[in-house]
Amino acid sequence: QVQLVESGGGLVQPGGSLRLSCAASGIIFSLNRMGWYRQAPGKQRELVAAIASGGWTNYADSVKGRFTISRDNAKNTVYLQMNSLKPEDTAVYYCNANGMLSGDNWGQGTQVTVSS
């Protein structure tokens, strides 16, 4: 059974930082493209950042230069370092794993709120 467990969300002031983690089990982690998505109230879920099995990354324009995605294949974990957070970054953040063998899988989400 595939499980993706996110952690690290919370309340932070504008300009602050948070690091999200997503621990995966039930998949061959190293073969999966891992991604972070977010969904704000009333909006569609959108890609924030993704990292391929080989380490290639891509980011939404709105987070380039502020967010960094990384992965630790030994720990089956993907991270999202978020710096210079803005109120518009407020959303539920979801971890995604996508692989040929395991298909498309989602975590339960973690709330990030940026507010003074």
Phi, psi and omega in degrees: 000130181280133175226133173236118185242113180270152174206165175105355178287173179161195180259131180218150178282155175306137184091349181278184183229153172215153172236121176268146176233150176222113179264127184251146173215157179083005177227161171275092192306316187295342181266358185259140165285130181248141181217158171244130176239163176217154178221117176268158180304130178078004182239163177282154175294138182228151176287132175262308181200153178217153178223126181282169180300330179273359176102353178295138184238155169215153187225151169294145181303326185291344183242357181302134180086349180244325182250148177225126176260142178211165180220150176236099184294333179291333181254002182053044186226140173242145184238155170226108175273122184242116179244164178049049185294145181239157177305327181287354173278353179298125183181172166271128182257130183243140173269140179229138173237130182227120180212158183297324183277320188259351180077208185254124184227147184232148170276181184275346179096152176223136184279133171239123179236124180248110186200148176267000000 
